[in-house]
Amino acid sequence: MQEVGKTTVVAPDTEQSAVGHAITLSDPLRVEGIHRTGGFEGFAVSGTPADCAKIAIRSLMDKKPDVLVSGINRGANLGNNIIYSGTVSAATEGTMLGIPSVAISINSFNSDEFRGAKETAIKVVHYLINNTLPSGTLLNVNVPYCPPEEIKGIKVTRQGNQYFQDDFDQRKDPRGRTYYWMKGKIVDDDQELYYDSKAVCDGYVSITPIHFQMTNESYFTKLEEIFDGG
């Protein structure tokens, strides 16, 4: 991102996978400044991704950023799984605070191959600097796990229905007490339709415009007829 402009990194100081849009209310937030040669400036925060977005914009930066980039996250954020995503939630928080925001993830939990995601992030940031998103809208970007020269292109997609089908292992600790360990697998119900997960599986970058306004407008009038005035 330093190729685009002055960049300030604000990130959790511990792993925060699947924390969703949680924020810290009952504990203090500890912040440690980090500086590296080459102009790197950052902060490690003892909170969630949404905490990081909040405290960066409200307290740590001298002025509001032009763009908020959340990521690059190891592991895709596709379909219904975006509800769990701390990466998407940090971008959502930025949008709520009036900052053009993008969440970007790579479709691998172990890869150090970030070149394609980096190139994509730069393209999207340039777009956000020069264009205005609709109010309340952010971009969710997912990049296939491959070298950048193997990425087939970019597809603008709708959010699909991919979800995590969870299960729980029941175990005993050394003192005989029962505990549970979550396991499961990702299930994709969108095989017949070209949604976000399909695009990434086919080797394309997926860009999905999403928003945090959750009202079901198509059902609103019907429900209003039943309950309003009752």
Secondary structure, DSSP 8 states (H G I E B T S, - for coil): -TTTS--EEEEESS--TT-TT----SS---EEEEEETTTEEEEEESS-HHHHHHHIIIIISSS--S-EEEEEEES---GGGGGG-HHHHHHHHHHHTT--EEEEEES-SS----HHHHHHHHHHHHHHHHS---TTEEEEEEE-SS-GGG--EEEE------EEEEEEEEEE-TTS-EEEEEEEEEE---TTS--HHHHHHTTEEEEEEEES----HHHHHHHHHHHTT-
